[in-house]
Amino acid sequence: MDQALPVMNDMKRLGFSEYECKAYLKLLEEFPLNGYTLSKNSGIPRSRIYEVLKNLMDKQMVFEQTEEKNKVYYPVAPDVFIKKLKESYKELFSNISRFAGRLYTEKKQDDKLVVIRGRRNILSFLNLLIKGAEKRIAVSIWEEEMEDLLPEMDRALKRGVVLRGIFFGEKKPYDTLVIHRRIKRYMAEKKDRYMSVIIDGAHTVSGIVSRGEDSKVTWTQDEGLIEISEDYIAHDLIVNLYSASLDEDAYSKFEEFADNVHNHYFHYSDEELAVYKGLK
């Protein structure tokens, strides 16, 4: 029975009691058995065996038959039981999803910003969103965070989900990602790693993810904020793909122009600073 422990643990996660697991698995090994023999062979107390058998019969995992005036018990074939269980859970999930979804749709406010704290919680939530992705994932992400999303991302791509975006790292894991042209400079200059991930155009998660448990992102389903995040990633893709198409001389001029725009946007001239301070 020790070899059956992993399976028993899985069955318990589905709601079966330990005695129900033991009784069903023992009947799979040898059947038919009467209640006394099953109790003896499985280690289930005699005072509980018939209660356990009734529960299994109610769940249609065991059936009772009278043979020579004795009641004996047979297990339902595993493939039949598993198929029935899958259909049962499928129906349950469908009912819950339909009802809960209706409640959520009626009450939710798409403009809500939900703050998620802690890098582990953030990545766990992202993996959950990726697991439910159906069409498209857009990212602006660093290598450290992508590594924690790779298994779930691989599964999403295998089921046909499209991935696009900017990657901050030396070696991209997917051909559909574009390595940021200033990656070495960013890695040297940036104090924090920022991330933006959009799932199916319905969820966006954005924020700082490099501060361990002090990391903080916002999750929203607000259409406007999702559109802003989409534009941000698309703009980065355009700039990086365009710069990659230039020859060396044109690329140098483009980068110089980009630096000038950046400096003009983020820094005041002496005259502007004087006006701002009310000196002129």
Secondary structure, 3 states (H helix, E strand, C coil): CHHHHHHHHHHHHCCCCHHHHHHHHHHHHCCCEEHHHHHHHHCCCHHHHHHHHHHHHHCCCEEEEEECCEEEEEECCHHHHHHHHHHHHHHHHHHHHHHHHHHHHHHCCCCCEEEEECHHHHHHHHHHHHHCCCCEEEEEEEHHHHHHHHHHHHHHHHCCCEEEEEEECCCCCCCCEEECCCHHHHHHHCCCCEEEEEECCCEEEEEECCCHHHCEEEEECCHHHHHHHHHHHHHHHHHHHHHHCCCHHHHHHHHHHHHHHHHHHHCCCHHHHHHHCCCC
